[in-house]
Amino acid sequence: MIIMNITIISVGRIKEKYLKSGIAEYSKRLSRYCKLTSIEVPDEKAPENLSEVEMENVRDKEGEGILKSIKDEAYVIALDIKGKMISSEELAEKLNTLGIQGKSNIVFIIGGSLGLSKEILKRADFKLSFSPMTFPHQLMKVILLEQVYRGFRINRGEPYHK
């Protein structure tokens, strides 16, 4: 069986204790199924009243930090509100298919409060949307970890998925 290397690159530090606790729990659970790496890149200051150009500059700067952390051979899944919405079973199938294809280095990218740069979206092999709703990017990390964990459980036929 191929050991999957799952990397989650996210913008900004997680400060909230309850989110850190959820991340730690799912990271521990996932350690049975894959090698999990978490990379946090600094977020840029983004006051409320930025122009479109200024917002683009913030996304670009955050994107540079993200790109530096992506290995060339990685399969990149960007979390993007305009991405494709799939079920938990479909995510499980995608992870399984990637493993069968020998793509064992999977990188999930969670952007900052303004989203992802055009460069990151261009680099992405797949754009994934969890919902048309907007979630705090820190909370998204917990949701993503839970879904990846659920995917591994589904693929192994283990109880958890309802």
ChimeraX attribute file (.defattr): number of C-alpha atoms within 10 A of each C-alpha:
attribute: neighborCount
match mode: 1-to-1
recipient: residues
	/A:1	5
	/A:2	11
	/A:3	11
	/A:4	19
	/A:5	18
	/A:6	22
	/A:7	21
	/A:8	21
	/A:9	23
	/A:10	25
	/A:11	24
	/A:12	19
	/A:13	12
	/A:14	16
	/A:15	9
	/A:16	10
	/A:17	9
	/A:18	11
	/A:19	16
	/A:20	15
	/A:21	12
	/A:22	17
	/A:23	22
	/A:24	14
	/A:25	14
	/A:26	19
	/A:27	20
	/A:28	12
	/A:29	14
	/A:30	20
	/A:31	11
	/A:32	11
	/A:33	18
	/A:34	18
	/A:35	14
	/A:36	18
	/A:37	12
	/A:38	15
	/A:39	15
	/A:40	16
	/A:41	20
	/A:42	15
	/A:43	19
	/A:44	18
	/A:45	7
	/A:46	14
	/A:47	8
	/A:48	7
	/A:49	8
	/A:50	11
	/A:51	9
	/A:52	9
	/A:53	9
	/A:54	13
	/A:55	19
	/A:56	17
	/A:57	14
	/A:58	22
	/A:59	24
	/A:60	18
	/A:61	15
	/A:62	25
	/A:63	23
	/A:64	14
	/A:65	17
	/A:66	24
	/A:67	15
	/A:68	9
	/A:69	14
	/A:70	19
	/A:71	12
	/A:72	10
	/A:73	10
	/A:74	18
	/A:75	20
	/A:76	23
	/A:77	21
	/A:78	25
	/A:79	24
	/A:80	22
	/A:81	17
	/A:82	12
	/A:83	17
	/A:84	13
	/A:85	16
	/A:86	14
	/A:87	11
	/A:88	16
	/A:89	16
	/A:90	12
	/A:91	20
	/A:92	22
	/A:93	16
	/A:94	14
	/A:95	20
	/A:96	19
	/A:97	12
	/A:98	16
	/A:99	18
	/A:100	12
	/A:101	9
	/A:102	10
	/A:103	17
	/A:104	20
	/A:105	20
	/A:106	22
	/A:107	24
	/A:108	25
	/A:109	27
	/A:110	24
	/A:111	26
	/A:112	23
	/A:113	18
	/A:114	14
	/A:115	20
	/A:116	23
	/A:117	21
	/A:118	13
	/A:119	14
	/A:120	21
	/A:121	20
	/A:122	11
	/A:123	15
	/A:124	19
	/A:125	14
	/A:126	17
	/A:127	19
	/A:128	20
	/A:129	16
	/A:130	21
	/A:131	14
	/A:132	11
	/A:133	7
	/A:134	11
	/A:135	13
	/A:136	9
	/A:137	20
	/A:138	22
	/A:139	16
	/A:140	18
	/A:141	23
	/A:142	19
	/A:143	17
	/A:144	18
	/A:145	23
	/A:146	18
	/A:147	19
	/A:148	19
	/A:149	22
	/A:150	23
	/A:151	24
	/A:152	21
	/A:153	17
	/A:154	20
	/A:155	14
	/A:156	12
	/A:157	10
	/A:158	10
	/A:159	9
	/A:160	10
	/A:161	12
	/A:162	5
